[in-house]
Amino acid sequence: MTSTESLARTLADQPFLSAIPTASLRRLAAHVQTQDYPPDHVLFREGGTADRFFLLRQGLVRLDIEVPGRGPVSIETLAADAALGCSWLFAPFEWKLSAITVKRTKVLVFDAAVLRTLMAADPVLGYELMRRFASVMYDRLQVTRLRLSQETADVPTAGVAGPWAGRRTTVPAWN
């Protein structure tokens, strides 16, 4: 089995990519890298160039936003199977959050420019990925909306939409 075939099987096992046609997965597999990061590693920083997309295989990643006068505020923690990073889809391709590993984390990393090219060249893949990214963005918006409606309590995340949104740990309170 070639490395690309092995990676295609790994991709097929990711909930975010479930039911993507095998030919499309093979094209994606030719352009994915596996990475292993230690705790407290910055995957990307708010305001930086959004040039990658991540699928979490193991570990935890904290999403932070910079709040003037307060510094970084943790808004969500993502666990295995989560899709991470949508800012690469929209110009000016700038991260809107920071992502920091909480513990040792294994990810699949896609180059954003290559992924946009593959999506444009393969309309089925492009549609399927955009549909899934829209679900992830909707899910994250709902978590944020629920959090804002609560004054001090943590917001439970069970039952939030999207089978490919990934498992969460807790959603920390704003204060």
C-alpha positions as a Python dict, from the first residue, in 0.01 Angstrom:
ca = {
    (1, 'M'): (0, 0, 0),
    (2, 'T'): (140, 342, -94),
    (3, 'S'): (160, 634, 144),
    (4, 'T'): (-119, 812, -48),
    (5, 'E'): (-345, 506, -20),
    (6, 'S'): (-274, 482, 353),
    (7, 'L'): (-351, 852, 399),
    (8, 'A'): (-670, 816, 191),
    (9, 'R'): (-786, 545, 434),
    (10, 'T'): (-698, 768, 728),
    (11, 'L'): (-900, 1049, 570),
    (12, 'A'): (-1196, 816, 511),
    (13, 'D'): (-1198, 741, 885),
    (14, 'Q'): (-1234, 1110, 975),
    (15, 'P'): (-1598, 1202, 1050),
    (16, 'F'): (-1558, 1536, 871),
    (17, 'L'): (-1472, 1353, 548),
    (18, 'S'): (-1713, 1060, 582),
    (19, 'A'): (-1890, 965, 258),
    (20, 'I'): (-1658, 1177, 40),
    (21, 'P'): (-1600, 982, -285),
    (22, 'T'): (-1285, 767, -279),
    (23, 'A'): (-1133, 942, -583),
    (24, 'S'): (-1166, 1278, -408),
    (25, 'L'): (-1011, 1137, -91),
    (26, 'R'): (-714, 1012, -293),
    (27, 'R'): (-663, 1361, -436),
    (28, 'L'): (-678, 1507, -86),
    (29, 'A'): (-442, 1242, 49),
    (30, 'A'): (-173, 1346, -198),
    (31, 'H'): (-165, 1687, -27),
    (32, 'V'): (-209, 1615, 346),
    (33, 'Q'): (56, 1597, 615),
    (34, 'T'): (37, 1436, 955),
    (35, 'Q'): (175, 1639, 1244),
    (36, 'D'): (225, 1578, 1614),
    (37, 'Y'): (244, 1882, 1843),
    (38, 'P'): (340, 1915, 2210),
    (39, 'P'): (124, 2094, 2469),
    (40, 'D'): (111, 2475, 2441),
    (41, 'H'): (206, 2476, 2072),
    (42, 'V'): (48, 2762, 1876),
    (43, 'L'): (-111, 2617, 1563),
    (44, 'F'): (-205, 2963, 1445),
    (45, 'R'): (-238, 3311, 1588),
    (46, 'E'): (-529, 3555, 1547),
    (47, 'G'): (-446, 3804, 1271),
    (48, 'G'): (-195, 3571, 1102),
    (49, 'T'): (-223, 3437, 748),
    (50, 'A'): (-483, 3158, 730),
    (51, 'D'): (-293, 2917, 509),
    (52, 'R'): (-388, 2576, 657),
    (53, 'F'): (-680, 2360, 758),
    (54, 'F'): (-661, 2098, 1035),
    (55, 'L'): (-845, 1780, 1126),
    (56, 'L'): (-778, 1677, 1486),
    (57, 'R'): (-701, 1309, 1530),
    (58, 'Q'): (-604, 1311, 1900),
    (59, 'G'): (-555, 1568, 2171),
    (60, 'L'): (-711, 1900, 2260),
    (61, 'V'): (-692, 2245, 2102),
    (62, 'R'): (-805, 2563, 2276),
    (63, 'L'): (-949, 2847, 2068),
    (64, 'D'): (-875, 3195, 2202),
    (65, 'I'): (-975, 3543, 2095),
    (66, 'E'): (-791, 3860, 2190),
    (67, 'V'): (-1019, 4092, 2390),
    (68, 'P'): (-896, 4451, 2424),
    (69, 'G'): (-814, 4528, 2786),
    (70, 'R'): (-841, 4161, 2889),
    (71, 'G'): (-596, 3975, 2668),
    (72, 'P'): (-669, 3628, 2531),
    (73, 'V'): (-1004, 3476, 2626),
    (74, 'S'): (-1064, 3105, 2576),
    (75, 'I'): (-1386, 3050, 2382),
    (76, 'E'): (-1387, 2677, 2306),
    (77, 'T'): (-1183, 2359, 2339),
    (78, 'L'): (-1188, 2107, 2055),
    (79, 'A'): (-1106, 1738, 2079),
    (80, 'A'): (-1052, 1447, 1842),
    (81, 'D'): (-1243, 1446, 1512),
    (82, 'A'): (-1292, 1823, 1508),
    (83, 'A'): (-1236, 2033, 1197),
    (84, 'L'): (-1022, 2335, 1277),
    (85, 'G'): (-985, 2648, 1071),
    (86, 'C'): (-1233, 2803, 830),
    (87, 'S'): (-1066, 3142, 780),
    (88, 'W'): (-864, 3008, 485),
    (89, 'L'): (-1189, 2989, 287),
    (90, 'F'): (-1255, 3363, 282),
    (91, 'A'): (-1039, 3655, 169),
    (92, 'P'): (-838, 3818, 317),
    (93, 'F'): (-742, 3470, 454),
    (94, 'E'): (-667, 3591, 806),
    (95, 'W'): (-716, 3390, 1126),
    (96, 'K'): (-1000, 3525, 1343),
    (97, 'L'): (-890, 3323, 1650),
    (98, 'S'): (-577, 3166, 1792),
    (99, 'A'): (-545, 2789, 1833),
    (100, 'I'): (-316, 2643, 2100),
    (101, 'T'): (-269, 2276, 2186),
    (102, 'V'): (-371, 2186, 2542),
    (103, 'K'): (-199, 1848, 2542),
    (104, 'R'): (-8, 1641, 2286),
    (105, 'T'): (-215, 1671, 1969),
    (106, 'K'): (-206, 1480, 1641),
    (107, 'V'): (-353, 1648, 1335),
    (108, 'L'): (-391, 1617, 962),
    (109, 'V'): (-281, 1942, 797),
    (110, 'F'): (-393, 2064, 455),
    (111, 'D'): (-236, 2350, 260),
    (112, 'A'): (-517, 2602, 207),
    (113, 'A'): (-414, 2718, -142),
    (114, 'V'): (-393, 2359, -264),
    (115, 'L'): (-725, 2275, -103),
    (116, 'R'): (-898, 2573, -267),
    (117, 'T'): (-756, 2461, -604),
    (118, 'L'): (-876, 2102, -552),
    (119, 'M'): (-1222, 2225, -451),
    (120, 'A'): (-1248, 2443, -764),
    (121, 'A'): (-1130, 2159, -991),
    (122, 'D'): (-1362, 1897, -835),
    (123, 'P'): (-1713, 2045, -792),
    (124, 'V'): (-1837, 1739, -599),
    (125, 'L'): (-1551, 1770, -351),
    (126, 'G'): (-1592, 2148, -338),
    (127, 'Y'): (-1963, 2121, -263),
    (128, 'E'): (-1919, 1848, -1),
    (129, 'L'): (-1643, 2035, 181),
    (130, 'M'): (-1829, 2368, 175),
    (131, 'R'): (-2142, 2197, 308),
    (132, 'R'): (-1940, 2051, 594),
    (133, 'F'): (-1757, 2375, 668),
    (134, 'A'): (-2091, 2557, 676),
    (135, 'S'): (-2214, 2305, 933),
    (136, 'V'): (-1903, 2354, 1147),
    (137, 'M'): (-1939, 2732, 1130),
    (138, 'Y'): (-2309, 2707, 1219),
    (139, 'D'): (-2226, 2477, 1511),
    (140, 'R'): (-1962, 2716, 1645),
    (141, 'L'): (-2198, 3011, 1605),
    (142, 'Q'): (-2464, 2827, 1806),
    (143, 'V'): (-2215, 2749, 2085),
    (144, 'T'): (-2118, 3118, 2095),
    (145, 'R'): (-2484, 3226, 2094),
    (146, 'L'): (-2565, 2987, 2380),
    (147, 'R'): (-2265, 3111, 2576),
    (148, 'L'): (-2365, 3474, 2529),
    (149, 'S'): (-2715, 3394, 2653),
    (150, 'Q'): (-2566, 3260, 2977),
    (151, 'E'): (-2420, 3501, 3228),
    (152, 'T'): (-2192, 3278, 3433),
    (153, 'A'): (-2262, 2909, 3374),
    (154, 'D'): (-2081, 2686, 3131),
    (155, 'V'): (-2291, 2596, 2830),
    (156, 'P'): (-2336, 2224, 2765),
    (157, 'T'): (-2252, 2131, 2407),
    (158, 'A'): (-2424, 1794, 2378),
    (159, 'G'): (-2659, 1776, 2084),
    (160, 'V'): (-2514, 2069, 1891),
    (161, 'A'): (-2549, 2015, 1513),
    (162, 'G'): (-2304, 1848, 1279),
    (163, 'P'): (-2170, 1493, 1304),
    (164, 'W'): (-1833, 1622, 1180),
    (165, 'A'): (-1809, 1910, 1428),
    (166, 'G'): (-1594, 1694, 1655),
    (167, 'R'): (-1616, 1605, 2020),
    (168, 'R'): (-1580, 1891, 2266),
    (169, 'T'): (-1462, 1904, 2618),
    (170, 'T'): (-1614, 2201, 2797),
    (171, 'V'): (-1708, 2543, 2675),
    (172, 'P'): (-1548, 2776, 2931),
    (173, 'A'): (-1748, 3068, 3067),
    (174, 'W'): (-1657, 3416, 2946),
    (175, 'N'): (-1559, 3543, 3290),
}
